[in-house]
Amino acid sequence: HPEYRHWRPVDEPLEGDACLMGKNRFASHVGLWVAADGGGILHSVQGAGVIFTPLPALAALGLRVLSWYRRRP
């Protein structure tokens, strides 16, 4: 997809970086890194709407971080 060229993988997230998540090794969910309150993912969950989830709490949703991406300037 042409949009891929605008993103690059990064090891550590900064404010606004994209987070690919999944229940296994396949990406099925995306969110944005927000550094507030110790950091977490801003994402949408069916039935709950947009929520902020600290990284340690992702497992309770059955998700794990697969990779981080930053948009190229």
N, C-alpha and C positions, 0 to 999 in steps of 0.2 A: 504494500500500500504506500502511496507517495508520502503520506504523513509521517511514516517511520523515519525518514531522513532528518526530520526536525527534532528528534529525541535521541539522547545518548544515555547509556546505562551509567549509573554512579554507585559507589559503595556506601556512602553516607548521605542521608537526605538533608536537604535544606528546605526552608519554608517554601511551600508551593510545589515541591517535587511530586511526581506521580508515583504511586505505589501499586504494583500489580500483586494481587493476592489470589489464593486459590485454596481449595480443600485438599488438593493433592498436588502433583507437579505441574498441572495445567492451570493457566491463568483463567479465572472466571469472574473476577471482581476487580474494580479499580477505585482508588481513593486518592486524596491529596494529603501530604504531610503538613501538619500544623504544629509549630513549635510551642504554642501556648500550653500552660499547665504541665510542663514536663514532656510535652510532645505526644502526638497521636495522629490517627488517621481520620479525616473527615470523609464520610462516605454515606451512601444511601442503602438502607435495609428495608426490604419489603415489609409493610405493616408498621414500620417505625418511622419512616422518612429519613431525613438527613440526621446522622448522629456523629459524635466525636468518640472515638475509641482509642484509649491508650494501647500501646503495642502489647503489653502483657495480657490484655483482655481480649485480643483477637481470637485466641484459642477457644474462648467460651462461645464464640459465634461459628466455630468450626473453620476458621480461616488462618492462614499464615502468610507472611510476606514472602513473595517469590523474587522480586527485584524492584529496584528504584530507578526512575528515569527523570532526567532534567531536559527541559526544552532548550534547544540551542538558540543563542542570541541571533 
